[in-house]
Structures are given as C-alpha cells and as structure tokens.
Amino acid sequence: MSGVAAIDCGTNSIRLLIADVVSLDGDEVQVVDADRRMEIVRLGEGVDETGAFSENALERTFDALRGYAEAIEAHGIALGPDTVRMVATSATRDASNRQVFVDGVREIIGVEPEVVTGLEEAELSFVGATVELDAEAADGEINGDFAPPFLVVDIGGGSTEFVLGGLDTDDELVRESLSVNVGCVRMSERHLRSDPPTAEQIEAAIADIDATLDEVEKVVPLGEAGSVVCVAGTATTVAGISLDLPEYDSERIHHTRVLAGDLERITGDLLRSTHAERAEIGVMHPGRVDVIGAGALVLSRVLARTGADHFTASEHDILDGVAWSLIALDEGP
C-alpha cells in the first residue's frame, strides 16, 4: 500500500486527508501527509430543528466531495474500499433523509460512507490524536505536556466526543468514551442567536453544556486525565488565536499548549465580538465565524470541568485515525 485517503464528514465541515504510507525499519510504517483539506459545508444546518438535510446543504457537500475525488485520483489512489474510507458523524446519524446523502456519496466516490456510532467516532479520534504520543510515552520521551492517560476531546458541529485512554496500568487503549449532542453549530442554533449573543443566551448555553457534562462525568472521569488533548476546528482556531498568528498555520498550531486563563479570555472576547470583528481574526476560517463563540464556550466549560490548567491542541484527529484503520486493514491480523 503506497497511499490512503480518509474523508470525515461532520455537521459543519467535510475534510480530506491523502496520506503516503512509508515503510520504516522492521514492520513499522509511518503516515505522511500528502494533502489535507477542509471545506465548511454546513451539512447539518437546520437538522436539530427539522430532522432532515436541506437540499442546499446536500449540494454543498456533494460539490466538495467531487473535488476531493479528483484530488484522490490525481495522487494515484484508486477510488475503492481498500484505499479510501469515508466516515460520517453526528448530523448523518440524526437526519431522516440520510439515504439521499449515502446514495450521493456512493455515486461520486464509489465508496459508501460509514455512519459511525458515537463510540466508533470517539475511538478513531483518539487513535489519530494519540498514536504519536503513545509512541513517545513507550520510548520514555513523554514530557509534562503529554502525560497519560489522555483525555481526547473532539468538539464538532453537532456533537462532542470524550475519550479517556492511552498507556495505563491495564495497558488499555480506550478506557471510557462517550458522544453527546453538544457542538458549536447545535449550541449556536439553539442558544446564541444574537450577534453578539446576549448575557441571557450565554447563560442558557452554559446551563445546557454543564448539564450535559454532568452526564458525561457519570461515564468518563474527566478529572483523571493526565493530559487534555483537543482536536478539530474549535480547538485549533483557539490555539491559533492564542499564538496571535496572522494566518492559519497548522504546523505551528499542532501541539500548542493553551492555558486555561487564556482560553477564558479568548472565549469572552469571541462572545462579545460581532460577526464582522470575528471575521477579521487572522486564523479564522470564514465558515467558523458564526459558530466559534459557541465552540470556545463548550471548550472552556470542558477544560474547567477537568481541573487541568491547560489543553493541548492537535491537528491530528479522526482523519488520521481513519487513515491508520486502512493501514491496519491492509496488514491484516
């Protein structure tokens, strides 16, 4: 296997990773990015209210997917289940007309999207975010920023996944995980409807998030994390803001440590700012302008609940986990 392609279609964005598989000494392999793309398509726009995908949202998603199919083939990777895997997450689980989405995807890329469960989504995100950290820990090279067990938090548009695991006394990869229906798009549509949101709207969102975290803690012991690793656009955008970057730079953002105090300040600034002011932020993707305040609020409430003094942003997430799953499939048992 020389290359694989992973596609992640969430509530807010659709993302592509084309990766080269490089053989190292022995049986080890390394995944090297060849192309990584993201487009905001808002597939889940209105799903929380209507229960179905809109025609416009579907067409935006299919347009992006056509471009991805061209990129995959241009890299010399044949479209097919041995080398391409597409996962679809929260909005697709919720939509009553999801079969329209599935049929459209199959027609464009020849591979049926896998509507993964919350648990599967969490495990893929965890592998993608921690495979390199577990390797460092096993070699004794781990530092204070990346002490196991790892709590991986994946804040998406419609849901947030929590996974606790890594190297521990039982040598388990994943100890506990849970997916909940709290995300940046869902919270924006449900609560933060003004620009900027009112104090009452923010309080309602906080109450909603905190009530959900009460349920999370019944399953995932958030306070037991040795490291909090946050993936996806909310966390990486906040990290970019904390670095005061003039534009988005994934290499600089990857593994950036964001202190709790800085997160609180950034969250407050985002919630107080207008659409126009948020759009002027150098690292801000245009598709995140409307929902970044809600995403940062979710992130801040999660970090506070863990008791950690910082989180680490990771550019490696479910896409990388999907890519590794294709490699594992190729290697066999």
C-alpha positions in Angstrom: 0.0 0.0 0.0 1.5 3.3 -1.1 -1.3 5.7 -0.2 -4.6 6.0 1.5 -7.4 8.6 1.6 -9.6 9.4 4.6 -12.7 11.6 4.5 -14.5 12.9 7.5 -18.0 14.4 7.0 -19.3 16.2 10.1 -22.1 18.6 10.9 -20.1 21.7 9.9 -17.2 20.6 7.7 -16.0 17.9 5.3 -12.3 17.1 5.4 -9.9 15.1 3.4 -6.5 13.5 4.2 -4.4 12.0 1.5 -1.5 10.2 3.1 1.5 8.3 1.9 2.4 5.1 3.8 6.1 4.9 4.3 7.8 1.7 5.5 10.3 2.1 8.3 12.7 -0.5 9.8 11.1 -3.8 10.6 7.3 -3.9 10.3 6.8 -0.3 11.3 5.1 2.2 9.0 4.7 5.9 9.1 1.8 8.0 7.7 3.0 11.2 6.0 0.5 13.9 4.9 0.4 14.4 1.2 -2.7 16.6 1.1 -5.0 17.8 3.9 -8.1 19.9 3.0 -11.2 21.2 4.7 -14.3 22.9 3.5 -17.2 24.3 5.5 -20.4 22.9 4.0 -22.8 23.0 7.0 -24.3 19.6 6.1 -26.1 19.7 9.5 -27.6 23.2 9.1 -31.1 23.1 10.5 -31.1 19.3 11.3 -31.5 20.0 15.0 -34.8 21.7 14.2 -36.1 19.9 11.1 -34.6 16.5 11.4 -33.5 16.4 7.8 -30.8 17.6 5.5 -31.7 20.6 3.3 -31.2 20.4 -0.5 -28.7 23.2 -0.4 -26.6 21.6 2.4 -26.5 18.3 0.4 -25.4 20.1 -2.8 -22.6 22.0 -1.0 -21.4 18.7 0.4 -21.5 16.9 -2.9 -19.7 19.7 -4.6 -16.8 19.5 -2.1 -16.8 15.7 -2.4 -16.4 15.9 -6.2 -13.3 18.0 -5.7 -11.9 15.5 -3.2 -12.5 12.6 -5.6 -10.5 14.4 -8.2 -7.6 15.0 -5.8 -7.5 11.4 -4.6 -7.3 10.1 -8.2 -4.7 12.8 -9.1 -2.5 11.4 -6.3 -2.6 8.0 -7.9 -5.0 6.4 -5.5 -7.9 4.4 -7.0 -11.3 5.1 -5.5 -12.3 1.9 -3.6 -12.8 0.4 -0.1 -9.2 -0.8 0.1 -7.7 2.7 -0.1 -10.5 5.1 0.7 -12.7 5.3 3.7 -15.3 7.9 4.5 -17.0 8.4 7.8 -20.0 10.5 8.5 -20.9 11.6 12.0 -23.4 13.4 14.1 -25.8 15.1 11.6 -25.9 12.0 9.5 -27.0 9.9 12.5 -29.8 12.4 13.1 -31.2 13.1 9.6 -34.3 11.4 8.4 -33.2 11.6 4.7 -29.7 10.2 5.3 -30.2 7.7 2.5 -30.1 10.6 0.0 -26.7 11.5 1.4 -25.5 7.9 1.3 -26.6 7.4 -2.3 -25.0 10.7 -3.5 -21.7 9.9 -1.9 -21.6 6.4 -3.4 -22.2 7.9 -6.9 -19.4 10.4 -6.5 -16.6 8.4 -4.9 -17.7 4.8 -5.3 -17.5 4.2 -1.6 -20.4 4.1 0.7 -20.0 6.4 3.7 -19.9 4.7 7.1 -22.3 6.3 9.5 -20.2 5.6 12.5 -21.6 5.4 16.0 -20.5 7.9 18.7 -18.2 5.2 20.2 -16.6 4.4 16.8 -16.1 8.1 16.1 -14.5 8.6 19.6 -12.1 5.7 19.1 -11.0 6.9 15.7 -10.4 10.4 17.0 -8.5 9.0 19.9 -6.1 6.9 17.8 -5.5 9.8 15.4 -4.7 12.2 18.2 -2.6 10.0 20.4 -0.8 7.4 18.2 2.4 9.6 18.2 2.0 10.5 21.9 1.7 6.8 22.9 4.8 6.1 20.9 6.7 8.8 22.7 5.5 7.5 26.1 6.6 4.0 25.2 10.0 5.3 24.4 10.2 7.2 27.7 10.3 10.5 25.8 7.0 11.9 27.0 7.1 15.3 28.7 4.9 17.0 31.2 2.5 18.3 28.5 1.6 14.7 27.3 1.3 12.6 30.4 -1.0 9.6 30.1 -3.8 8.8 30.5 -5.0 11.1 27.7 -8.4 12.7 27.5 -9.2 13.4 23.9 -12.0 16.0 23.3 -13.4 16.3 19.8 -15.8 19.3 19.5 -17.7 19.1 16.3 -20.7 20.9 14.9 -23.4 18.7 16.3 -21.7 16.6 18.9 -18.6 16.3 21.2 -16.7 13.1 21.8 -14.8 12.4 25.0 -12.3 9.5 25.2 -10.1 8.6 28.1 -7.3 6.2 27.5 -3.7 5.6 26.5 -0.9 3.9 28.3 -2.1 2.9 31.8 -1.7 0.1 34.3 -4.1 -2.2 32.4 -2.4 -1.4 29.0 -5.8 -0.5 27.5 -6.1 1.8 24.5 -9.5 3.2 25.4 -10.8 3.1 29.0 -14.1 5.1 28.6 -15.8 7.1 25.9 -19.0 9.0 25.2 -20.5 11.1 22.5 -23.0 13.8 23.4 -25.2 16.1 21.3 -23.4 19.3 22.2 -21.5 21.1 19.4 -20.7 24.5 18.0 -23.4 24.6 15.4 -26.0 23.0 17.7 -25.3 25.4 20.5 -25.3 28.4 18.2 -28.6 27.5 16.7 -30.2 26.5 20.0 -29.0 29.4 22.2 -26.6 32.0 20.7 -28.8 33.6 18.1 -28.0 37.2 18.5 -24.8 39.0 17.2 -23.2 39.2 19.7 -25.2 36.9 21.9 -26.9 38.3 25.0 -25.9 37.5 28.5 -29.2 35.5 28.9 -28.4 33.5 25.8 -24.9 32.7 27.1 -26.2 31.7 30.5 -28.7 29.3 28.8 -25.9 27.8 26.7 -23.7 27.3 29.8 -26.6 25.6 31.7 -27.1 23.3 28.7 -23.4 22.5 28.4 -22.9 22.0 32.1 -26.0 19.7 32.4 -24.5 17.6 29.6 -21.1 17.5 31.3 -22.8 16.2 34.5 -24.0 13.2 32.4 -20.5 12.8 30.7 -18.9 12.5 34.1 -21.1 9.6 35.0 -19.3 7.6 32.2 -15.9 9.4 31.6 -14.0 10.5 34.7 -12.8 13.8 33.2 -10.7 14.7 36.3 -8.5 11.6 35.9 -6.8 12.9 32.7 -3.1 13.3 32.8 -3.3 15.3 29.6 -6.2 17.1 27.8 -5.8 16.9 24.0 -8.4 18.8 22.0 -8.9 18.2 18.3 -10.9 19.7 15.4 -11.5 23.3 14.3 -12.7 24.9 17.5 -9.6 23.9 19.5 -7.1 24.6 16.7 -8.6 28.0 15.9 -8.5 29.0 19.6 -4.9 27.8 19.7 -4.1 30.0 16.6 -5.7 33.0 18.3 -3.6 32.3 21.5 -0.5 32.4 19.3 -1.7 35.7 17.7 -1.0 34.2 14.2 -1.6 36.4 11.2 -3.0 33.4 9.3 -3.8 29.8 10.0 -0.6 27.7 10.3 -1.2 24.0 11.1 2.4 23.2 11.8 2.7 26.0 14.5 -0.7 25.2 15.9 -0.1 21.4 16.3 0.6 20.6 20.0 0.2 24.2 21.1 -0.5 24.5 24.8 -3.3 26.9 25.7 -3.5 27.9 29.3 -7.0 27.9 31.0 -6.8 31.6 31.7 -6.0 32.4 28.0 -8.9 30.2 26.9 -11.3 32.1 29.2 -10.1 35.4 27.9 -10.4 34.3 24.2 -13.9 32.8 24.8 -15.1 36.1 26.4 -13.6 38.1 23.5 -15.3 35.9 20.9 -18.7 36.0 22.7 -18.5 39.8 23.0 -17.5 40.4 19.4 -19.6 40.9 16.3 -19.6 38.8 13.2 -17.5 41.4 11.4 -15.0 41.6 14.2 -14.6 37.8 14.4 -14.2 37.6 10.6 -11.1 39.9 10.9 -9.2 37.4 13.1 -6.3 36.1 11.0 -6.7 32.4 11.7 -10.5 32.4 11.4 -12.0 30.3 8.6 -15.0 32.1 7.1 -17.2 29.1 7.8 -16.4 29.2 11.6 -17.2 32.9 12.1 -20.8 32.2 13.2 -20.1 29.3 15.5 -16.6 29.8 17.0 -18.1 31.6 20.1 -20.2 28.6 20.9 -17.4 26.2 20.3 -15.0 28.1 22.5 -17.7 28.2 25.2 -18.0 24.4 25.1 -14.2 24.0 25.2 -13.9 26.3 28.2 -16.6 24.5 30.2 -15.0 21.2 29.4 -11.5 22.3 30.5 -12.9 23.8 33.7 -14.6 20.5 34.5 -11.3 18.6 34.1 -9.5 20.8 36.5 -6.5 21.0 34.1 -4.6 24.2 33.8 -4.2 23.9 30.0 -5.2 21.9 27.0 -3.0 20.8 24.0 -4.4 21.4 20.5 -3.8 18.6 18.0 -4.1 18.8 14.2 -4.2 15.0 14.2 -7.7 13.7 14.8 -10.3 11.4 13.3 -8.9 11.7 9.8 -5.6 10.3 11.0 -7.5 7.5 12.8 -9.3 6.6 9.7 -6.1 6.5 7.7 -4.5 4.2 10.3 -7.6 2.0 10.2 -7.0 1.4 6.4 -3.4 0.5 7.1 -4.4 -2.0 9.8 -6.9 -3.5 7.4 -4.2 -3.9 4.7 -1.8 -5.5 7.2 -4.4 -8.0 8.4 -4.3 -9.9 11.7 
